[in-house]
Amino acid sequence: MEAKTNYTIVGISVVILTAALLAGALWLSVGFDQKKYKIYAVYTREAVSGLSEESPVKFNGVQVGSVSKIELSPADPQLVKVLLNIEEDTPITVSTSATLISQGITGTTYIGLSASSADLTPLAKIPKEPYPIIPAKPSLFGQLDAVLKEVSQNVNSVTLKINQIFDEENARHLKQTLANLETFTTVIVNNNQQIDKTLRSTQIMVDNIAKASKDLPELIHELKTGVYKFNQMAGEITRASEKVGSAMDSGKTALDRITQQTIPPAVVLLRRLDTIAANLEQVSAQMRQNPSVIIRGTTAPKPGPGE
């Protein structure tokens, strides 16, 4: 009776274990997750090495889905089309972007999502596309690759320009310049004492200029005083010249009056005096010839015919 009971317990245990194994296998293969997912597409020009189907999709570091399919775009072979299964309640908006992120150099690769603003406008499908398209942003390695390419191009350009600058002729000129510089330094070394004397003289001159600059305000004040006095003197000279001009104008007026009022009578008087002098000269001549003319007067003229 005890042996039969043991077989029954063993059989029940085996059935329970088998059911548990089947449930575990079903959970591992199908799962009991009842979350709903929505498909989104991402187009990128970067190589997706390290990314595979079932790779995680994380929004700000939180896993919200997985990669469902990776293929080349049938419209453009330079584009890689990546389909994403993302939980339906994930806020995929018009500001959401996707980036290919690698965890370290040899770590796993996943799709990282991020939003550039707080706008909650849902991302909608565009015409002729079966799924909404999340725009792709260059990854860190993509940015580094672009920067390195640009740096390489700049280095090549600088190298080319350097080669153009340091051609044979310019190298010869540079060599001559270095030789002249060596000669110049040799002259400086040989005339070190003279240069020291010159520097000391320069320092003395600078000190004298500094001393003179201290007296400069007083000199400027004296100069201003002299200029002020000179301006006063110039004003006085101007006023005196105005008075002299006024006096000269008065003298000219007086001279004009004298000329107009005195000279004409004087001329008449001189003419009369000239006539009187001529008469006196005539009388004097007659007296010299006949002194008796004073007593008898002049001789009467001879009578004419018939008198």
C-alpha positions as CSV (number, residue, x, y, z in Angstrom):
1,M,0.0,0.0,0.0
2,E,2.9,2.4,0.8
3,A,4.6,1.6,-2.5
4,K,1.5,2.5,-4.5
5,T,1.2,5.9,-2.6
6,N,4.8,6.7,-3.4
7,Y,4.3,6.1,-7.1
8,T,1.3,8.4,-7.0
9,I,3.2,11.3,-5.4
10,V,6.1,10.8,-7.9
11,G,3.6,10.9,-10.8
12,I,2.0,14.1,-9.5
13,S,5.3,15.7,-9.1
14,V,6.4,14.8,-12.6
15,V,3.2,16.3,-14.0
16,I,3.7,19.5,-12.0
17,L,7.3,19.8,-13.1
18,T,6.3,19.1,-16.7
19,A,3.6,21.8,-16.6
20,A,6.1,24.2,-15.1
21,L,8.6,23.5,-17.8
22,L,6.0,24.0,-20.5
23,A,4.9,27.3,-18.9
24,G,8.5,28.5,-18.7
25,A,9.2,27.6,-22.3
26,L,6.0,29.4,-23.4
27,W,6.9,32.5,-21.3
28,L,10.4,32.5,-22.8
29,S,9.2,32.0,-26.4
30,V,6.0,34.1,-26.4
31,G,6.0,36.0,-23.1
32,F,3.1,37.3,-21.2
33,D,3.7,40.9,-22.0
34,Q,0.4,42.4,-23.2
35,K,2.0,45.8,-24.2
36,K,1.0,47.2,-27.5
37,Y,3.7,48.4,-29.9
38,K,3.7,50.8,-32.8
39,I,6.1,50.6,-35.8
40,Y,8.3,53.6,-36.7
41,A,10.9,53.9,-39.4
42,V,14.4,55.5,-39.3
43,Y,16.5,56.3,-42.3
44,T,20.2,56.9,-41.8
45,R,23.3,57.3,-44.0
46,E,25.6,55.9,-41.4
47,A,26.9,52.3,-41.2
48,V,24.8,50.3,-38.7
49,S,27.6,47.9,-37.9
50,G,26.9,46.4,-34.4
51,L,23.1,47.0,-34.7
52,S,21.0,43.9,-35.1
53,E,17.4,42.9,-34.9
54,E,16.1,42.8,-31.4
55,S,18.6,45.5,-30.4
56,P,17.1,47.7,-27.8
57,V,15.5,51.1,-28.4
58,K,15.9,53.5,-25.5
59,F,14.3,56.9,-24.9
60,N,16.6,59.0,-22.8
61,G,18.1,55.8,-21.5
62,V,14.8,54.0,-20.8
63,Q,14.1,51.0,-23.0
64,V,10.8,51.5,-24.9
65,G,11.1,48.9,-27.6
66,S,13.4,47.1,-30.0
67,V,14.7,46.9,-33.6
68,S,12.4,44.8,-35.7
69,K,14.0,45.0,-39.1
70,I,17.2,46.4,-40.8
71,E,17.4,46.7,-44.6
72,L,18.7,49.0,-47.4
73,S,16.2,51.6,-48.6
74,P,14.8,50.5,-52.0
75,A,14.6,54.1,-53.1
76,D,18.2,55.1,-52.2
77,P,21.0,52.5,-51.6
78,Q,22.9,55.0,-49.5
79,L,20.2,54.9,-46.9
80,V,19.7,52.2,-44.3
81,K,16.1,51.6,-43.3
82,V,15.6,50.6,-39.7
83,L,12.1,49.6,-38.4
84,L,11.4,50.1,-34.7
85,N,8.8,48.4,-32.4
86,I,8.1,51.1,-29.8
87,E,5.6,50.9,-27.0
88,E,2.4,52.7,-28.0
89,D,2.3,55.0,-25.0
90,T,5.8,56.3,-25.7
91,P,5.7,60.1,-26.5
92,I,7.1,60.1,-30.0
93,T,6.6,63.7,-31.1
94,V,7.6,66.0,-33.9
95,S,10.7,67.0,-31.9
96,T,11.9,63.3,-31.4
97,S,15.1,62.2,-33.2
98,A,17.0,58.9,-33.4
99,T,20.7,58.4,-32.9
100,L,22.9,55.3,-33.3
101,I,24.6,54.8,-29.9
102,S,27.5,52.4,-29.1
103,Q,28.2,51.5,-25.5
104,G,32.0,51.8,-25.6
105,I,34.2,50.7,-28.5
106,T,33.4,47.0,-28.3
107,G,30.0,47.3,-26.5
108,T,26.5,46.8,-27.9
109,T,24.8,49.2,-30.3
110,Y,21.3,50.5,-29.8
111,I,18.9,53.2,-31.1
112,G,18.7,56.2,-28.8
113,L,15.7,58.5,-28.9
114,S,15.5,62.0,-27.6
115,A,13.3,65.1,-27.8
116,S,14.6,68.6,-28.5
117,S,11.5,70.4,-27.0
118,A,8.5,69.9,-24.8
119,D,6.1,69.9,-27.7
120,L,3.8,66.9,-27.4
121,T,2.5,67.0,-31.0
122,P,2.5,63.3,-32.1
123,L,4.6,62.3,-35.1
124,A,2.4,61.5,-38.0
125,K,2.9,59.6,-41.2
126,I,3.8,61.3,-44.4
127,P,2.3,60.5,-47.8
128,K,3.6,57.3,-49.5
129,E,5.2,56.0,-46.3
130,P,3.6,53.2,-44.4
131,Y,5.1,54.2,-41.0
132,P,5.9,57.5,-39.3
133,I,9.6,58.4,-39.9
134,I,11.7,59.5,-37.0
135,P,14.5,61.8,-38.3
136,A,18.1,60.6,-37.7
137,K,20.8,62.6,-36.1
138,P,24.5,61.8,-36.6
139,S,26.0,59.6,-34.0
140,L,29.1,60.5,-32.0
141,F,31.3,58.4,-34.2
142,G,29.7,59.9,-37.2
143,Q,30.4,63.4,-36.0
144,L,34.0,62.4,-35.1
145,D,34.4,60.9,-38.6
146,A,33.2,64.1,-40.2
147,V,35.4,66.2,-38.0
148,L,38.4,64.0,-38.7
149,K,37.7,64.2,-42.5
150,E,37.5,67.9,-42.3
151,V,40.7,68.1,-40.2
152,S,42.4,65.8,-42.7
153,Q,41.3,68.0,-45.6
154,N,42.5,71.1,-43.7
155,V,45.9,69.5,-42.9
156,N,46.3,68.5,-46.6
157,S,45.5,72.1,-47.6
158,V,47.9,73.6,-45.1
159,T,50.6,71.1,-46.2
160,L,50.1,72.1,-49.8
161,K,50.3,75.8,-49.0
162,I,53.4,75.2,-46.9
163,N,55.0,73.3,-49.8
164,Q,54.1,76.2,-52.0
165,I,55.6,78.7,-49.6
166,F,58.8,76.8,-48.9
167,D,59.8,76.3,-52.5
168,E,63.4,76.5,-53.6
169,E,63.5,80.3,-54.0
170,N,61.7,81.0,-50.7
171,A,64.0,78.5,-48.9
172,R,67.0,80.4,-50.3
173,H,65.5,83.7,-49.1
174,L,64.8,82.2,-45.7
175,K,68.4,80.9,-45.5
176,Q,69.7,84.4,-46.4
177,T,67.4,86.0,-43.8
178,L,68.7,83.6,-41.1
179,A,72.3,84.5,-42.2
180,N,71.5,88.2,-41.9
181,L,69.9,87.6,-38.5
182,E,73.0,85.8,-37.3
183,T,75.1,88.7,-38.5
184,F,72.9,91.1,-36.7
185,T,73.1,89.2,-33.5
186,T,76.9,89.1,-33.9
187,V,77.0,92.9,-34.2
188,I,74.9,93.2,-31.1
189,V,77.2,91.0,-29.1
190,N,80.3,92.8,-30.3
191,N,78.8,96.2,-29.5
192,N,77.2,95.2,-26.2
193,Q,79.0,97.9,-24.2
194,Q,78.1,100.6,-26.7
195,I,74.5,99.4,-26.6
196,D,74.5,99.6,-22.8
197,K,75.8,103.2,-22.9
198,T,73.1,104.1,-25.4
199,L,70.5,102.5,-23.2
200,R,71.8,104.4,-20.2
201,S,71.7,107.6,-22.2
202,T,68.2,106.9,-23.2
203,Q,67.2,106.3,-19.6
204,I,68.8,109.6,-18.6
205,M,66.9,111.3,-21.5
206,V,63.7,109.7,-20.3
207,D,64.3,110.9,-16.8
208,N,64.9,114.4,-18.0
209,I,61.7,114.3,-20.0
210,A,59.9,113.1,-16.9
211,K,61.3,116.0,-15.0
212,A,60.4,118.4,-17.7
213,S,56.9,117.0,-17.8
214,K,56.5,117.9,-14.1
215,D,57.2,121.6,-15.0
216,L,55.0,121.4,-18.1
217,P,51.7,122.4,-16.3
218,E,53.4,125.6,-14.9
219,L,54.9,126.4,-18.4
220,I,51.4,125.9,-19.9
221,H,49.9,128.3,-17.3
222,E,52.6,130.9,-18.0
223,L,52.0,130.5,-21.7
224,K,48.3,130.9,-21.3
225,T,48.9,134.1,-19.2
226,G,51.2,135.5,-22.0
227,V,48.7,134.7,-24.6
228,Y,46.0,136.4,-22.6
229,K,48.2,139.5,-22.2
230,F,49.1,139.5,-25.8
231,N,45.4,139.4,-26.7
232,Q,44.8,142.4,-24.5
233,M,47.6,144.2,-26.1
234,A,46.3,143.3,-29.5
235,G,42.9,144.7,-28.5
236,E,44.4,147.9,-27.3
237,I,46.4,148.3,-30.6
238,T,43.2,147.7,-32.5
239,R,41.4,150.4,-30.6
240,A,44.3,152.8,-31.0
241,S,44.4,152.1,-34.8
242,E,40.7,152.8,-34.9
243,K,41.3,156.2,-33.2
244,V,44.2,157.0,-35.6
245,G,42.0,156.1,-38.5
246,S,39.3,158.4,-37.2
247,A,41.8,161.2,-36.7
248,M,43.1,160.7,-40.2
249,D,39.6,160.9,-41.5
250,S,39.0,164.2,-39.6
251,G,42.3,165.6,-41.0
252,K,41.4,164.7,-44.5
253,T,38.0,166.4,-44.1
254,A,39.8,169.5,-42.8
255,L,42.3,169.5,-45.6
256,D,39.4,169.1,-48.1
257,R,37.7,172.1,-46.6
258,I,40.9,174.2,-46.6
259,T,41.4,173.2,-50.2
260,Q,37.9,174.1,-51.3
261,Q,37.5,177.4,-49.2
262,T,41.1,178.9,-49.0
263,I,43.0,178.0,-52.2
264,P,40.6,179.7,-54.8
265,P,40.7,183.2,-53.0
266,A,44.5,182.8,-52.6
267,V,44.8,182.2,-56.3
268,V,42.8,185.3,-57.1
269,L,44.9,187.3,-54.6
270,L,48.1,186.0,-56.2
271,R,46.9,187.0,-59.6
272,R,46.2,190.6,-58.3
273,L,49.5,190.8,-56.6
274,D,51.1,189.7,-59.8
275,T,49.3,192.5,-61.6
276,I,50.3,195.1,-59.0
277,A,53.9,193.9,-59.2
278,A,53.8,194.3,-62.9
279,N,52.4,197.9,-62.6
280,L,55.0,198.7,-59.9
281,E,57.7,197.4,-62.2
282,Q,56.4,199.6,-65.0
283,V,56.3,202.7,-62.7
284,S,59.7,202.0,-61.5
285,A,61.0,201.8,-65.0
286,Q,59.5,205.1,-65.9
287,M,60.9,206.7,-62.8
288,R,64.3,205.5,-63.7
289,Q,64.0,207.0,-67.2
290,N,62.3,210.3,-66.1
291,P,62.4,211.1,-62.4
292,S,60.4,214.3,-63.0
293,V,57.4,212.2,-63.8
294,I,56.7,212.2,-60.0
295,I,56.2,216.0,-60.1
296,R,54.9,216.6,-63.6
297,G,53.3,213.4,-64.2
298,T,53.5,211.7,-67.4
299,T,53.8,213.7,-70.7
300,A,50.6,214.4,-72.5
301,P,50.3,212.7,-75.7
302,K,50.9,214.8,-78.9
303,P,47.9,216.4,-80.4
304,G,46.6,214.7,-83.4
305,P,45.7,216.2,-86.7
306,G,43.1,218.9,-86.6
307,E,43.5,219.5,-82.8
